[in-house]
Amino acid sequence: MRVVVDWNVCESNALCMAAAPEVFEVQDDDTLLVLQETPGEELRAEVGDAVRACPKRAISLLD
C-alpha cells in the first residue's frame, strides 16, 4: 500500500498523526511529514483510521 497526501488540501491538523504516529508526524512548523510512504501491512488498520480521521479528506491509500 502507498500513502498519498493531497498537499493542496492538507491542513496539518494532526488527526492522522494521532491515528498512525508511525506513519505521520506534524513538524514544529505545522507541516505534515509522511514518515512511511509505503507502510507495512501491519499498519493498514491505523493508516485506514488516519484516512477516515482527516476532516479535509487529504489522505488516500493506494494498493
Secondary structure per residue as TSV (DSSP state, phi and psi in degrees):
chain	resnum	aa	ss	phi	psi
A	1	M	-	360.0	155.8
A	2	R	E	-134.3	133.1
A	3	V	E	-86.5	130.4
A	4	V	E	-124.2	130.4
A	5	V	E	-116.8	129.7
A	6	D	-	-84.6	98.5
A	7	W	T	-67.0	-18.2
A	8	N	T	-76.4	-15.9
A	9	V	T	-110.9	-29.6
A	10	C	-	-58.9	133.4
A	11	E	-	-107.8	2.6
A	12	S	-	52.1	48.3
A	13	N	-	-86.2	-2.1
A	14	A	S	77.4	5.3
A	15	L	H	-66.2	-33.8
A	16	C	H	-66.4	-39.8
A	17	M	H	-64.0	-37.9
A	18	A	H	-64.6	-35.8
A	19	A	H	-80.2	-35.7
A	20	A	-	-143.0	72.9
A	21	P	T	-65.6	-17.5
A	22	E	T	-74.6	-17.8
A	23	V	T	-110.8	-34.7
A	24	F	E	-123.1	144.9
A	25	E	E	-146.2	132.1
A	26	V	E	-95.2	123.2
A	27	Q	-	-74.9	169.0
A	28	D	T	-59.5	-27.0
A	29	D	T	-90.8	15.9
A	30	D	S	66.3	29.0
A	31	T	-	-106.5	145.6
A	32	L	E	-83.1	138.3
A	33	L	E	-121.7	129.0
A	34	V	E	-90.5	110.9
A	35	L	S	-75.4	-32.2
A	36	Q	-	-136.0	102.0
A	37	E	S	-70.7	-29.2
A	38	T	S	-125.5	74.2
A	39	P	-	-68.5	157.8
A	40	G	-	-69.8	162.2
A	41	E	G	-58.2	-28.4
A	42	E	G	-65.7	-14.8
A	43	L	G	-102.1	6.2
A	44	R	H	-56.5	-44.9
A	45	A	H	-62.9	-45.0
A	46	E	H	-65.5	-42.6
A	47	V	H	-66.2	-39.0
A	48	G	H	-60.1	-40.4
A	49	D	H	-62.0	-40.2
A	50	A	H	-64.8	-41.9
A	51	V	H	-59.7	-46.5
A	52	R	H	-70.1	-28.7
A	53	A	H	-76.6	-20.9
A	54	C	-	-67.9	115.1
A	55	P	T	-69.7	-21.0
A	56	K	T	-96.9	-2.4
A	57	R	-	55.9	40.9
A	58	A	-	-87.2	-10.4
A	59	I	E	-112.5	137.0
A	60	S	E	-135.3	163.3
A	61	L	E	-124.9	124.1
A	62	L	E	-109.0	138.7
A	63	D	-	-96.5	360.0
